[in-house]
Amino acid sequence: MAFSFAFDIDAAELDNELADSTASLEQLDLAEGAAPAASTSAVPHREVPLDTLVRIFFLPGALATLPPLLSYTPVTVPLSPDEASKSRRATLLRRDLFDARFQVLNQDEDLSTDEAASSGKGKQKEEVFVDEQSDLVKGVYEGGLKTWECSLDLVDCLDQRGYAVDTDLTTERVRGRGVLEVGCGTAVPSCALFARLLNEIRRSPTEPGSAPPSKTRIHVQDYNKQVLSLITLPNLLLTYAQHLATPTSAPDADEEPASSEPLPGELEVTPEFLESFETLLREENIELRFFEGDWSGMDATVRGGSGAAAGDGPYDLVLTSETVYSVPSLEPLLDLLEAATARPDGLCLVACKRIYFGVGGGELEFRRRVEERGGEVETVWGAGEGKGKSVGVGRTVMRAQWRQ
């Protein structure tokens, strides 16, 4: 498969990509003076097997999808204060955008040509085109390489609802549950939940030879397979390294104490590291699955109508952020969200801007569409004067509930 990135960004901009991207989202005007159009189904919904995402460069015989080193930068998520502390935050590791770009630009041309030659007709539509003028290319690229600011709000909301990354671990909130993130991109909320799951496991690991624990499902979906490969999976691997795989030890007497905050660095992706990751998934009964493509039809898969997830049933927790900007895309999104939370205790959290200028989507249109279906929408983060994020365009997190 061929890739085409048209970045024209210097190193300083790339290092500050998170700050730049979140600041630029106060207005999202995809087509000035033109009516918004729904994303096409150029990429149909389908599962991307995990083993196709974990091939690394120094293993012969297959097109590499992971480099031997992942460059990362910590992402600090501000959290709402509680009784114990007025200054709280969660820190996650996120692959650097320049590192993903470097990987793409240095893919072996022969392997890329062989894959393109064997992939058949129509694959040109799966190329990713990203340039400095647009965060989105309708029907081609849906913004998954950026860390959108509402995804950080969602982490704070989850923290407030008991899903803190590293506290109150006596109550297992993720272990044994089913989680789906729709339109995941960099998957910051899923990484926060995965971090909590790893901390729950570290507190009470499954003993060798004992019965397997209840299955934990972590499923992520993005429009582009390339985003899943370049960003989503690497971020989950970084979370694993941060919270479980990398041992910690006290410094020697003549050494300076290590900083409590993660610093930018590189993760060595060795066969041994990947084997330990796969062992964790197997022994702790964690089902990690990836889905690409348009939302249309995914609701039938979730309900068990067809595909590899047939009979899988709904999820305990369904998350999505910055996905309600396009009015024509709301119906398939709502179909999926409703199917995925079709249980009395299912929790569906939707993080978004209150309004997206130029495209008509946002909080009010989402509420209207859900209520037309007989559902209910409750604001669970960002409600009230002085609460939530009020700089620039307001942001909110809503809980959508569906008629059972």
SVG drawing of the C-alpha trace seen along z (x, -y; Angstrom):
<svg xmlns="http://www.w3.org/2000/svg" viewBox="-39 -32 67 57">
<polyline fill="none" stroke="black" stroke-width="0.4" points="0.0,0.0 1.4,-3.4 1.4,-6.3 1.4,-10.0 2.1,-12.6 2.5,-16.2 3.9,-17.6 5.7,-20.9 6.3,-21.4 9.6,-22.1 10.9,-20.2 9.7,-22.8 6.2,-22.6 6.2,-18.9 7.5,-18.8 4.6,-21.1 2.0,-19.3 -0.3,-18.7 -0.5,-22.3 -0.8,-23.5 -3.5,-21.1 -5.7,-21.7 -5.4,-25.4 -6.4,-25.3 -9.6,-23.5 -11.6,-26.5 -13.0,-26.6 -13.3,-23.7 -14.3,-25.0 -13.9,-22.1 -15.3,-23.8 -15.9,-27.5 -19.1,-28.5 -20.0,-24.9 -22.5,-22.5 -20.9,-19.8 -20.9,-16.3 -20.8,-13.0 -17.7,-10.9 -17.8,-8.4 -17.6,-4.7 -14.3,-4.5 -12.9,-2.5 -15.6,0.1 -15.8,1.3 -13.6,4.3 -11.4,5.7 -7.6,5.3 -6.0,8.4 -3.5,7.5 -0.8,9.7 -0.8,7.5 0.0,4.5 2.9,5.9 5.5,6.8 8.8,5.1 11.5,4.0 14.2,6.6 12.0,9.6 12.4,10.9 9.6,12.0 6.9,9.5 6.2,5.8 7.2,4.0 4.5,2.1 6.5,1.2 9.9,-0.4 12.6,1.0 12.4,-2.3 9.4,-4.4 10.0,-8.0 7.6,-9.4 6.7,-12.5 4.6,-12.5 1.2,-14.0 0.0,-15.6 -3.8,-15.6 -5.1,-18.2 -7.6,-16.6 -10.3,-18.2 -9.3,-18.8 -10.6,-16.6 -10.6,-16.8 -7.1,-15.5 -5.4,-17.7 -6.2,-20.8 -3.5,-20.1 -4.0,-16.7 -2.9,-15.3 -2.5,-12.1 0.6,-11.5 0.5,-9.2 3.1,-8.5 2.3,-9.4 4.3,-8.5 5.7,-11.6 4.2,-12.6 7.6,-13.3 8.5,-9.7 5.5,-8.3 6.3,-10.6 9.9,-9.5 8.8,-5.8 6.6,-6.4 9.1,-8.3 11.7,-5.6 9.7,-2.5 11.5,-0.2 10.4,-1.1 10.6,2.5 8.3,3.8 5.9,1.0 5.8,1.7 5.3,5.4 2.4,4.8 0.8,2.3 1.2,4.7 -0.4,7.6 -3.3,5.6 -5.4,5.4 -7.5,2.5 -9.0,-0.3 -6.2,-0.5 -5.4,-4.0 -8.3,-5.3 -6.7,-4.0 -3.7,-6.3 -3.5,-8.9 -3.0,-12.5 -2.2,-15.0 -1.0,-18.5 -0.6,-21.6 -3.7,-23.2 -6.3,-20.6 -6.9,-18.3 -9.4,-16.3 -9.8,-15.0 -13.4,-13.8 -13.6,-10.1 -9.8,-9.7 -8.4,-10.9 -10.4,-11.7 -7.9,-13.4 -6.6,-10.4 -3.0,-11.5 -3.8,-14.5 -4.6,-14.5 -7.9,-16.4 -8.5,-18.4 -11.9,-16.8 -10.1,-13.4 -8.2,-15.0 -11.5,-16.2 -12.8,-12.6 -9.9,-11.4 -10.8,-13.9 -14.4,-12.8 -13.5,-9.2 -11.3,-10.1 -14.2,-11.8 -16.4,-8.8 -14.0,-6.4 -11.7,-5.4 -8.6,-7.1 -5.4,-5.7 -3.6,-4.9 -5.9,-5.4 -8.8,-3.4 -7.5,-0.2 -9.3,2.0 -12.4,1.7 -11.6,3.2 -13.5,1.0 -11.8,2.1 -10.8,5.7 -13.5,8.1 -15.3,5.3 -15.9,4.4 -14.6,1.1 -15.0,-0.4 -13.5,-3.7 -15.1,-5.0 -13.0,-7.3 -10.0,-6.6 -7.1,-8.2 -4.3,-8.6 -6.6,-6.7 -5.7,-8.8 -8.9,-7.8 -8.3,-4.1 -4.7,-4.4 -5.9,-5.9 -8.2,-3.0 -5.6,-0.5 -3.2,-2.1 -5.8,-1.6 -6.3,2.0 -2.5,2.7 -2.4,1.1 -5.3,3.3 -3.4,6.4 -0.2,5.3 -2.1,5.1 -3.6,8.5 -2.0,10.6 -3.4,13.9 -1.4,16.7 0.3,19.1 -1.8,22.2 -4.9,20.7 -8.2,20.4 -8.2,17.4 -9.9,14.3 -13.0,12.9 -12.4,11.5 -11.5,7.9 -12.3,6.4 -10.6,3.3 -11.7,2.5 -10.7,-0.6 -11.9,-1.9 -10.6,-4.5 -11.4,-5.4 -7.8,-4.7 -5.8,-1.5 -2.6,-3.6 -3.6,-5.6 -4.1,-2.3 -0.7,-1.1 1.3,-4.3 -0.3,-5.9 -3.0,-3.8 -1.1,-0.5 2.2,-2.3 0.5,-4.4 -1.0,-1.2 2.5,0.4 3.9,-2.7 1.2,-2.5 2.2,1.1 5.8,0.2 5.1,-2.8 2.8,-0.9 3.8,2.7 6.6,3.9 9.4,1.5 10.7,2.3 11.5,-0.4 14.4,-0.3 15.8,-2.6 18.9,-4.6 22.3,-3.9 23.5,-6.0 25.7,-8.1 23.0,-8.7 20.5,-11.5 17.0,-10.3 15.0,-9.7 12.4,-12.2 8.9,-11.2 7.6,-12.6 8.3,-10.7 10.6,-12.4 10.7,-12.3 12.5,-9.2 12.5,-6.1 11.1,-2.6 13.0,0.3 10.5,2.6 12.2,5.9 10.7,9.4 11.0,10.0 9.0,6.9 6.3,7.8 6.2,11.4 5.8,10.1 2.9,7.9 1.2,10.8 1.8,13.0 0.0,10.4 -3.0,10.4 -3.2,14.2 -2.6,14.8 -4.9,12.0 -7.6,12.8 -7.4,9.4 -9.0,9.1 -7.4,6.2 -9.0,5.7 -8.8,3.0 -11.4,1.9 -11.0,-0.4 -13.3,-2.1 -16.7,-3.8 -19.2,-3.5 -21.9,-2.3 -22.6,1.4 -20.5,1.6 -23.6,1.6 -24.7,4.8 -21.4,6.4 -21.6,5.3 -25.1,6.7 -23.7,10.0 -25.1,9.9 -21.9,10.6 -18.2,10.5 -15.5,11.6 -17.2,10.0 -20.5,11.9 -22.3,12.5 -19.8,10.3 -22.6,8.3 -22.6,4.7 -20.0,3.0 -19.9,1.7 -18.2,-1.5 -18.3,-3.2 -16.2,-6.4 -16.0,-8.8 -14.6,-12.4 -14.7,-15.0 -16.8,-12.8 -20.1,-14.7 -18.8,-17.7 -20.4,-16.4 -24.2,-16.3 -24.5,-13.8 -22.2,-11.4 -24.4,-11.4 -26.9,-8.7 -24.3,-5.9 -22.5,-7.1 -25.7,-7.0 -26.5,-3.6 -23.2,-2.3 -23.3,-4.0 -26.8,-2.7 -25.9,0.9 -22.7,0.8 -24.4,-0.3 -27.6,1.9 -27.6,2.9 -29.1,1.3 -25.8,0.5 -23.9,-0.5 -22.1,-3.9 -21.8,-5.9 -19.7,-9.1 -19.4,-11.6 -16.9,-14.4 -17.3,-17.3 -17.3,-21.1 -20.5,-22.8 -20.5,-23.9 -18.4,-23.3 -18.4,-26.4 -19.1,-25.9 -20.3,-22.3 -23.4,-22.4 -22.5,-19.7 -21.9,-19.8 -23.7,-19.4 -27.2,-20.7 -27.5,-18.7 -26.3,-15.5 -28.8,-16.0 -31.6,-16.5 -30.8,-13.4 -30.6,-11.2 -33.9,-12.5 -35.5,-11.9 -34.7,-8.2 -36.3,-8.2 -33.0,-8.4 -31.7,-10.8 -28.6,-13.0 -27.2,-14.1 -24.2,-16.5 -21.7,-14.8 -18.7,-17.1 -18.5,-20.8 -22.0,-21.8 -22.7,-25.0 -21.2,-28.4 -17.5,-28.3 -17.2,-24.5 -15.4,-22.6 -13.5,-24.2 -14.7,-27.7 -11.7,-29.2 -12.6,-29.7 -15.4,-27.4 -17.0,-25.6 -16.5,-21.8 -18.6,-19.2 -18.9,-15.5 -22.4,-14.0 -23.8,-10.6 -26.2,-9.2 -28.7,-6.7 -30.9,-4.6 -34.4,-3.1 -33.9,0.5"/>
</svg>
